[in-house]
């Protein structure tokens, strides 16, 4: 048995399959048992990695075949994304081609294929540099929805079926240097009123969480119609001013609307969302001190007399969470255990159930960005109870409560490759 110290800048880079970080031998430590009722066997307390370290065990010690785990890692290494590691360059080759597509948040360069495999709470394999803090793109959305979940759990939001407009007053904008006010195009000079249209006033938290709102407007200089717009002749004035769709009827993945949800959550908390995330989730699960959650250069508002940055829900125009693979795995383990960390409940079971409920208009989507596997439509090799937190690039947190597995896979080319990795990993399961 060994522990992983939290040392920054100590890469686990792998040049070949032989160098994959797998513990060669380990003896299982006795696990403290909870008091048992008379006549019933004692239930082992699930292992919780403490802050600053994470115990490793050999695959065999937790019921996995070592060769099978190695083969799964080999897939991750062979299927690294072909996109540029310079994420500024990658942006201009992809989202930068959209109308008004210039980046307005940080886009630090990425490293190579990286990941961590966890079973029963213990690390059994890692590759690349799991300590590297890198942009995780739309995995950030799962943290946005978690901020809403905490607000619901606390009673700050009475119901996800409440209209959001009821919670959001006119918002005063500010520049980062505090010398004046910024302006959206099209928009107003000083005020943001993101729910002040007949259509937007009807939208609920649930609509935004499921990306079925068809919210209309512009935020941080990015009109909703400019995010993944139709090509060619379809992008015209008629498209921009089209009749809005009935809320709940149609799924559309749209980062402007995600940022609207983050701004609305900021109004409910009246505190920067990174502060809430640190206090309520990241510190309790023993995350590092180096993760960061960024917004945009122009996403500053005045809140209770202070300038506060509204963070983004992904890296579409830069920003979002910059985080390492170990911290992603801790969050994945929290969601696998349905919001419980050791003897503390951080997120309600009711919220996790809601987050994993399929969206009628898109059966593989729960609450952003919890991708569910109903009918195995998302990952055919995984059980229906499995789910993923997904970001472009690709960044995946695979969560499998049936087999007690969490796998962080960063910078993989396709979801099909992730499915192949999952197939190999589940074939390695030898014992529950």
C-alpha positions as CSV (number, residue, x, y, z in Angstrom):
1,X,0.0,0.0,0.0
2,X,1.3,3.5,-0.8
3,X,0.1,7.0,-0.9
4,X,0.3,9.7,-3.5
5,X,1.8,12.9,-2.1
6,X,0.4,16.1,-3.4
7,X,3.6,17.3,-5.1
8,X,3.2,19.9,-7.8
9,X,5.4,19.6,-10.9
10,X,6.1,15.9,-10.5
11,X,4.7,14.4,-13.7
12,X,3.8,10.7,-14.1
13,X,4.5,10.9,-17.9
14,X,4.4,7.5,-19.6
15,X,6.6,6.7,-22.6
16,X,5.4,3.1,-23.0
17,X,2.9,0.6,-21.6
18,X,5.7,-0.8,-19.4
19,X,5.9,2.6,-17.6
20,X,2.2,2.8,-16.7
21,X,1.9,3.7,-13.0
22,X,0.5,0.5,-11.5
23,X,1.3,-0.6,-8.0
24,X,3.4,-3.8,-8.3
25,X,2.4,-5.2,-4.9
26,X,0.3,-4.1,-2.0
27,X,-1.1,-5.6,1.1
28,X,-4.6,-4.5,2.0
29,X,-4.9,-2.6,5.2
30,X,-7.6,-3.5,7.6
31,X,-10.5,-1.1,7.2
32,X,-12.3,0.2,10.3
33,X,-15.7,-1.4,10.5
34,X,-18.9,0.3,11.6
35,X,-20.6,-1.2,14.6
36,X,-22.9,-4.0,13.4
37,X,-26.3,-4.9,14.5
38,X,-26.6,-8.3,16.3
39,X,-26.8,-11.1,13.7
40,X,-25.7,-8.9,10.7
41,X,-22.2,-8.6,9.3
42,X,-20.3,-5.4,9.8
43,X,-20.2,-3.0,6.8
44,X,-16.9,-1.6,5.9
45,X,-16.6,2.1,5.9
46,X,-15.8,3.3,2.3
47,X,-12.2,4.6,2.0
48,X,-12.0,8.4,1.7
49,X,-8.7,9.8,0.4
50,X,-7.5,12.5,2.9
51,X,-6.3,15.9,1.8
52,X,-2.8,15.8,0.5
53,X,-2.5,12.1,-0.4
54,X,-4.4,9.3,-2.0
55,X,-3.7,5.6,-1.3
56,X,-2.8,3.3,-4.1
57,X,-3.6,-0.4,-4.3
58,X,-2.8,-2.9,-6.9
59,X,-5.6,-3.8,-9.3
60,X,-5.7,-7.3,-7.9
61,X,-6.2,-5.9,-4.3
62,X,-9.5,-4.3,-5.4
63,X,-10.8,-7.1,-7.7
64,X,-9.3,-6.0,-11.0
65,X,-7.1,-7.8,-13.5
66,X,-3.8,-5.9,-13.8
67,X,-3.4,-6.7,-17.5
68,X,-6.9,-5.5,-18.3
69,X,-6.3,-2.2,-16.4
70,X,-3.0,-1.8,-18.3
71,X,-4.8,-2.4,-21.6
72,X,-7.4,0.2,-20.7
73,X,-4.7,2.8,-20.0
74,X,-3.0,1.9,-23.3
75,X,-6.2,2.9,-25.1
76,X,-6.1,6.3,-23.4
77,X,-2.5,6.8,-24.4
78,X,-3.1,5.7,-28.0
79,X,-6.3,7.8,-28.5
80,X,-5.0,11.2,-27.4
81,X,-6.9,14.0,-29.1
82,X,-5.4,15.2,-32.4
83,X,-6.3,18.8,-31.6
84,X,-3.4,21.3,-31.0
85,X,-2.0,21.4,-27.4
86,X,-1.9,25.2,-27.9
87,X,-5.5,25.9,-26.9
88,X,-5.4,29.5,-28.3
89,X,-4.6,28.0,-31.7
90,X,-7.2,25.3,-31.2
91,X,-9.8,28.0,-30.4
92,X,-9.2,29.9,-33.5
93,X,-9.5,26.7,-35.6
94,X,-12.9,25.8,-34.0
95,X,-15.1,28.2,-31.9
96,X,-13.1,31.2,-33.1
97,X,-14.8,30.8,-36.5
98,X,-18.2,31.6,-35.0
99,X,-19.7,35.1,-35.2
100,X,-18.2,37.2,-32.4
101,X,-16.1,34.1,-31.5
102,X,-13.0,35.9,-30.1
103,X,-11.7,34.4,-26.8
104,X,-12.3,36.6,-23.7
105,X,-11.0,34.2,-21.0
106,X,-7.8,32.4,-20.3
107,X,-6.8,29.4,-22.5
108,X,-3.6,27.9,-21.0
109,X,-1.9,25.3,-23.1
110,X,-2.6,21.6,-22.3
111,X,-0.3,18.6,-21.9
112,X,-0.7,15.1,-23.2
113,X,-3.1,12.3,-22.5
114,X,-3.6,12.1,-18.7
115,X,-5.8,10.2,-16.4
116,X,-6.6,8.3,-13.2
117,X,-8.5,5.1,-12.5
118,X,-10.1,4.6,-9.0
119,X,-11.8,1.5,-7.7
120,X,-13.4,1.3,-4.2
121,X,-11.9,4.7,-3.6
122,X,-8.3,3.6,-4.2
123,X,-6.2,4.7,-7.1
124,X,-5.1,1.7,-9.2
125,X,-3.6,3.4,-12.2
126,X,-2.5,6.8,-13.5
127,X,-0.8,8.1,-16.6
128,X,0.4,11.4,-18.0
129,X,0.7,14.2,-15.4
130,X,-2.4,14.0,-13.1
131,X,-1.1,17.0,-11.1
132,X,-1.2,19.3,-14.1
133,X,-3.8,22.1,-13.7
134,X,-5.5,22.3,-17.1
135,X,-8.7,23.7,-18.5
136,X,-11.5,21.1,-18.3
137,X,-14.0,22.8,-20.6
138,X,-17.6,21.8,-20.1
139,X,-16.9,19.5,-17.1
140,X,-17.2,22.9,-15.5
141,X,-20.9,22.8,-16.1
142,X,-21.3,20.0,-13.6
143,X,-19.8,22.4,-11.0
144,X,-22.3,25.1,-12.1
145,X,-25.2,22.8,-11.6
146,X,-23.8,21.7,-8.3
147,X,-23.8,25.4,-7.2
148,X,-27.5,25.4,-8.0
149,X,-28.0,22.1,-6.2
150,X,-26.5,23.5,-3.0
151,X,-28.7,26.5,-3.3
152,X,-31.8,24.3,-3.5
153,X,-30.5,22.1,-0.6
154,X,-30.1,25.3,1.5
155,X,-33.6,26.6,0.6
156,X,-32.1,29.6,-1.3
157,X,-34.0,28.3,-4.3
158,X,-37.3,27.0,-3.3
159,X,-37.8,24.7,-6.3
160,X,-36.1,24.1,-9.6
161,X,-39.5,24.7,-11.2
162,X,-39.6,28.3,-10.0
163,X,-39.0,30.9,-12.7
164,X,-35.5,32.3,-12.5
165,X,-36.7,35.9,-13.1
166,X,-38.1,35.9,-9.6
167,X,-34.5,35.6,-8.2
168,X,-32.6,38.0,-10.5
169,X,-32.8,41.8,-10.1
170,X,-31.3,44.3,-12.5
171,X,-27.5,43.7,-12.5
172,X,-25.0,46.6,-12.7
173,X,-22.0,45.8,-14.8
174,X,-18.4,46.9,-14.1
175,X,-15.1,46.7,-15.8
176,X,-12.3,44.7,-14.1
177,X,-10.4,47.9,-13.3
178,X,-13.4,49.6,-11.8
179,X,-13.1,52.7,-14.0
180,X,-16.4,52.5,-15.7
181,X,-19.1,50.3,-17.2
182,X,-18.8,47.7,-20.0
183,X,-21.4,47.2,-22.8
184,X,-22.7,44.2,-24.6
185,X,-23.7,44.2,-28.2
186,X,-26.6,44.4,-28.5
187,X,-27.4,45.4,-25.0
188,X,-27.6,48.2,-22.5
189,X,-24.8,50.4,-21.2
190,X,-24.9,49.7,-17.5
191,X,-27.6,47.2,-16.7
192,X,-28.1,43.5,-17.3
193,X,-31.6,42.2,-17.2
194,X,-31.2,38.7,-18.5
195,X,-34.8,37.6,-17.8
196,X,-36.7,40.7,-18.8
197,X,-38.4,39.5,-22.0
198,X,-41.8,37.8,-22.3
199,X,-40.1,34.5,-23.2
200,X,-37.3,34.7,-20.7
201,X,-39.6,35.5,-17.8
202,X,-41.2,32.0,-18.3
203,X,-37.9,30.1,-17.9
204,X,-37.3,27.9,-14.8
205,X,-34.1,26.7,-13.2
206,X,-34.9,23.3,-14.5
207,X,-35.1,24.6,-18.1
208,X,-31.7,26.1,-17.8
209,X,-30.2,23.1,-16.1
210,X,-31.4,20.8,-18.9
211,X,-30.5,23.2,-21.7
212,X,-34.1,23.3,-23.0
213,X,-34.8,27.0,-22.3
214,X,-34.2,28.6,-25.7
215,X,-33.2,31.7,-23.7
216,X,-32.8,34.8,-25.9
217,X,-30.3,37.6,-25.6
218,X,-26.7,38.5,-25.3
219,X,-24.3,38.0,-22.4
220,X,-20.7,39.1,-22.1
221,X,-20.7,40.1,-25.8
222,X,-21.9,36.7,-26.9
223,X,-25.4,36.5,-28.4
224,X,-27.1,33.1,-27.9
225,X,-27.6,32.8,-31.7
226,X,-23.8,33.1,-32.2
227,X,-23.0,29.9,-30.3
228,X,-22.8,26.9,-32.7
229,X,-25.0,28.7,-35.2
230,X,-26.4,27.1,-38.4
231,X,-24.1,27.6,-41.4
232,X,-24.4,29.5,-44.6
233,X,-27.8,30.9,-45.6
234,X,-29.5,29.8,-42.4
235,X,-27.7,32.3,-40.3
236,X,-29.6,35.4,-41.2
237,X,-31.9,38.0,-39.7
238,X,-34.8,35.6,-39.7
239,X,-32.8,33.1,-37.6
240,X,-31.7,35.8,-35.1
241,X,-35.2,37.2,-34.6
242,X,-37.0,33.8,-34.9
243,X,-40.0,32.9,-32.8
244,X,-38.8,31.3,-29.5
245,X,-39.4,27.6,-28.9
246,X,-41.6,26.4,-26.1
247,X,-39.5,26.0,-23.0
248,X,-38.7,22.4,-22.3
249,X,-39.5,21.2,-25.9
250,X,-36.1,21.3,-27.5
251,X,-32.6,20.6,-26.3
252,X,-29.8,22.9,-27.5
253,X,-26.3,22.9,-26.1
254,X,-25.5,26.6,-25.7
255,X,-22.7,28.1,-23.6
256,X,-24.2,31.6,-23.5
257,X,-27.2,30.1,-21.7
258,X,-24.9,28.2,-19.3
259,X,-23.2,31.5,-18.5
260,X,-26.7,33.0,-17.8
261,X,-27.3,30.2,-15.3
262,X,-24.0,30.9,-13.6
263,X,-24.9,34.6,-13.4
264,X,-28.3,33.8,-11.9
265,X,-26.7,31.5,-9.3
266,X,-24.3,34.3,-8.4
267,X,-27.3,36.5,-7.6
268,X,-28.8,33.8,-5.3
269,X,-25.5,33.2,-3.4
270,X,-24.4,36.9,-3.4
271,X,-20.9,35.5,-3.2
272,X,-18.4,34.5,-6.0
273,X,-19.2,31.0,-7.0
274,X,-15.5,29.8,-6.6
275,X,-15.7,30.8,-2.9
276,X,-18.9,28.7,-2.5
277,X,-17.4,25.8,-4.4
278,X,-14.2,25.9,-2.3
279,X,-16.0,26.1,1.0
280,X,-18.8,23.6,0.4
281,X,-17.2,21.0,-2.0
282,X,-13.5,21.3,-2.8
283,X,-12.1,21.7,0.7
284,X,-14.3,19.0,2.3
285,X,-13.3,16.5,-0.4
286,X,-9.6,17.3,0.1
287,X,-9.0,18.9,-3.2
288,X,-5.7,20.7,-4.0
289,X,-5.1,24.4,-3.4
290,X,-4.3,25.0,-7.1
291,X,-7.6,24.6,-8.9
292,X,-9.1,27.9,-10.2
293,X,-12.4,28.9,-11.7
294,X,-12.3,31.8,-14.2
295,X,-14.7,34.0,-15.9
296,X,-14.1,36.5,-18.7
297,X,-12.3,39.8,-18.9
298,X,-15.7,41.5,-19.3
299,X,-17.8,39.4,-16.9
300,X,-17.6,41.7,-13.9
301,X,-20.5,43.1,-12.0
302,X,-21.2,45.2,-9.0
303,X,-22.6,43.1,-6.1
304,X,-23.2,44.6,-2.7
305,X,-20.8,47.4,-3.4
306,X,-18.0,45.1,-4.6
307,X,-16.7,44.1,-8.1
308,X,-17.3,40.4,-8.6
309,X,-16.5,38.2,-11.6
310,X,-19.2,36.0,-12.9
311,X,-17.5,32.7,-13.9
312,X,-18.1,30.8,-17.1
313,X,-19.6,27.4,-17.4
314,X,-16.9,26.1,-19.8
315,X,-14.0,27.0,-22.0
316,X,-15.9,27.9,-25.2
317,X,-14.5,31.4,-25.1
318,X,-11.8,30.6,-22.5
319,X,-12.1,30.4,-18.8
320,X,-14.0,27.9,-16.7
321,X,-12.3,25.4,-14.3
322,X,-8.5,24.9,-14.5
323,X,-8.0,21.8,-12.5
324,X,-5.9,18.6,-12.2
325,X,-7.0,15.0,-12.7
326,X,-6.8,14.1,-9.1
327,X,-9.3,16.8,-8.1
328,X,-11.6,15.8,-11.0
329,X,-11.4,12.2,-9.6
330,X,-12.4,13.4,-6.1
331,X,-15.4,15.2,-7.5
332,X,-16.3,12.0,-9.5
333,X,-16.0,9.9,-6.3
334,X,-18.3,12.4,-4.6
335,X,-20.9,12.0,-7.3
336,X,-20.5,8.2,-7.3
337,X,-21.3,8.2,-3.6
338,X,-24.3,10.4,-4.2
339,X,-23.1,13.5,-2.4
340,X,-21.6,11.7,0.6
341,X,-17.9,12.1,1.6
342,X,-16.9,9.9,4.6
343,X,-19.4,10.7,7.3
344,X,-20.5,14.0,5.8
345,X,-23.3,14.7,3.3
346,X,-22.2,17.5,1.0
347,X,-24.9,17.3,-1.6
348,X,-28.4,15.9,-1.1
349,X,-29.4,12.5,-2.5
350,X,-32.5,14.1,-3.9
351,X,-30.4,16.5,-5.9
352,X,-28.2,13.7,-7.3
353,X,-31.3,11.8,-8.3
354,X,-32.6,14.9,-10.1
355,X,-29.3,15.5,-11.8
356,X,-29.4,11.9,-13.1
357,X,-33.0,12.1,-14.4
358,X,-33.0,12.1,-18.2
359,X,-34.2,15.2,-20.0
360,X,-37.3,14.3,-22.1
361,X,-36.0,16.3,-25.1
362,X,-32.5,14.6,-24.8
363,X,-32.5,11.3,-23.1
364,X,-28.7,11.2,-22.5
365,X,-28.6,14.5,-20.7
366,X,-29.5,15.1,-17.0
367,X,-28.6,18.3,-15.3
368,X,-25.6,20.0,-17.0
369,X,-23.2,18.3,-17.5
370,X,-24.3,14.9,-16.1
371,X,-24.6,12.6,-19.1
372,X,-26.7,9.6,-18.3
373,X,-26.6,6.2,-19.9
374,X,-30.3,5.4,-20.2
375,X,-30.7,2.4,-22.6
376,X,-26.9,2.5,-22.9
377,X,-27.3,5.2,-25.6
378,X,-24.3,7.2,-24.3
379,X,-21.8,4.4,-23.6
380,X,-22.9,1.0,-25.0
381,X,-20.3,-0.9,-23.0
382,X,-21.2,0.7,-19.6
383,X,-24.1,-0.3,-17.4
384,X,-27.2,1.9,-17.6
385,X,-26.5,3.3,-14.1
386,X,-23.2,4.7,-15.2
387,X,-22.8,8.4,-16.0
388,X,-20.2,10.9,-17.1
389,X,-19.2,14.5,-16.7
390,X,-18.1,15.6,-20.1
391,X,-16.0,18.5,-21.5
392,X,-14.6,19.2,-25.0
393,X,-11.1,18.1,-25.7
394,X,-12.2,15.5,-24.6
395,X,-12.3,15.6,-20.9
396,X,-14.3,12.8,-19.2
397,X,-15.1,11.7,-15.7
398,X,-16.6,8.2,-16.0
399,X,-18.6,7.3,-12.9
400,X,-19.8,3.7,-12.5
401,X,-21.7,3.0,-9.3
402,X,-22.4,-0.6,-10.3
403,X,-18.7,-1.5,-10.4
404,X,-17.5,1.2,-8.0
405,X,-15.2,2.8,-10.5
406,X,-14.3,6.4,-11.3
407,X,-12.0,7.1,-14.3
408,X,-10.7,10.5,-15.3
409,X,-9.7,10.5,-18.9
410,X,-8.3,13.7,-20.3
411,X,-7.5,14.8,-23.9
412,X,-9.1,11.7,-25.6
413,X,-10.2,11.9,-29.3
414,X,-13.8,10.6,-29.2
415,X,-16.5,9.2,-27.0
416,X,-16.2,6.0,-29.0
417,X,-12.6,5.7,-27.7
418,X,-13.9,6.2,-24.1
419,X,-16.4,3.4,-24.7
420,X,-13.5,1.1,-25.8
421,X,-11.6,2.0,-22.7
422,X,-14.6,1.3,-20.5
423,X,-15.2,-2.0,-22.3
424,X,-11.6,-3.0,-21.5
425,X,-11.8,-1.8,-17.9
426,X,-15.1,-3.6,-17.1
427,X,-13.7,-6.8,-18.7
428,X,-10.9,-6.5,-16.0
429,X,-13.4,-6.7,-13.1
430,X,-12.8,-10.0,-11.3
431,X,-14.6,-9.4,-8.0
432,X,-17.3,-7.0,-6.7
